[in-house]
Amino acid sequence: MKKTLIAAAVMAASGVAFAASNITLYGDVDTSAVLTHDGGASDSKNVIDMQSGFLNGSRWGIKGVEELGNGYAVGFILENGFNSDDGTNGQKYSGGFSRETKLYINGGFGQIGFGRLGSLANGAQSNSILSG
């Protein structure tokens, strides 16, 4: 008990601070019901089916940023696609977080980052000039 109090007092006196980073879990489920009607014959069938990724594709991700001070910040984005109808990986790459994986630093100079990034005009990832 005394050792714990002493350690806490030493840390408080030395100015050690513990801060939580800004971490966000996010996602988007893109699924639809598709009605298929085959012809107008007397034996025609109407089929209603669930379709995954009808518009943009389902995805989930984790992103975070930590302020370093003096206008600098470091952050990351980990994003993966999935099929909403069966939960399987919705990307053509089989690795985890295959939609976007990015580590970056922001400052007065702009942003420098690396990882698995899309093109500037694909409209899906964070560095797209089409969606901001």
N, C-alpha and C positions, 0 to 999 in steps of 0.2 A: 504494500500500500504506500509506504513512504517513498519507495523507489519510483513508483508511477507519478506521484505528486511532484517529486523533484525533477523528473524528466519533463513533465508538462510545464513546470515553472521555468526550466532552462530554455525550452523551446519558445515560450512566450516572451522571455527576456531577450532572446536572440533575434526576434522579429521574423521567425519562420511562419509563413502563411500558407494555408491550404485553400485553393480555389477550385471550383468545379469548372470544367470546360463547357463550352456550348456545343452539345451534341444533340443532333436531331435524327430521329427515326422517321422515315417517310415511305410512302408507297402509293401506287395507283393500280387499281384492278380494271382492266379493259376487257370486258366480256359482253357478249350480245346473244340474243336469241334470233336465229335465222329461220325463216319460213320458206320451205321449198315446195313448190307445187309442180308436179310433172304432168304437163299437158292438160287437155280438156276431155280426155276419153272417159268412158263410164267407169273404168277401173282406176282412175287417177288417185294419187295419194298426196296428202299434205304431210310434210315432215317438219317438225320443229326441232332444231338442233342448237346446242350451245356452241358458240365459236369464240375461242380465245384470241386476243390480239386483233380485234376488228379494226381499230383505228391506229393507236400508237404502241400497243403492247403493254402488258402488265409488268410492273417493276416494283422493287423495294430497295431501300438503301439506307445508309448511315452516313451522315456528314457532320463534321465538327470543325471548329475554329478556336484558336487560342491566341489571345492578344499578348504580344510580347513587349509592348511599350514603344514609345517613340514613333508611333505610326506603323509599326510592323505587326504582322499577324501570320501565323502558320495554320494551315488547314488541310483537310482531306475529304475525299468523296469516295465512297464504295457503293456501287449500284449494280444490281443484278436483275435480269429479266426472268420471268417465269410464265408458264401457261396456266391460266386460271381454271381451266377445266380439269386438269389432272395434277397440277403442281410441279411438273417437270421443268427442267431448265429451258427457258424460252430463247436462248441465244445459240448461235451456231458454234461458239467456242464452249468447250466443256468445263473450263475452269471456273472457279468461284469469282463472283463480282466481274463478270465478263462484259457488262454493258458499259461501265465506266469505273476506272480506278485512277485516282489522281491525288498527288501530294503537291502542295503549292505554298508559296510565301507571297504575301502582299506587302507593299511598301509604297513610298512616294514614287518609285520607279514604275509601278504597275503591278503585274502579277507574273511570277515565274513558276512553272509547274512541270511535272512529268508524270508519266503513267500511261494507262490505256485510255486514249482520247479519241473522240470522233473528229470528223473534218469540221471546218468552220461553217459549212452550209448544210449539215445534215439535219439540223433542227431538233436533235435529241439530247445531246450532252450539254454540260454547263458552259462550254466555250463556244457554243453556236452563235453566229451573228444573226441568225434568223429569229431565234426565240429569246435572245438576251441571256 
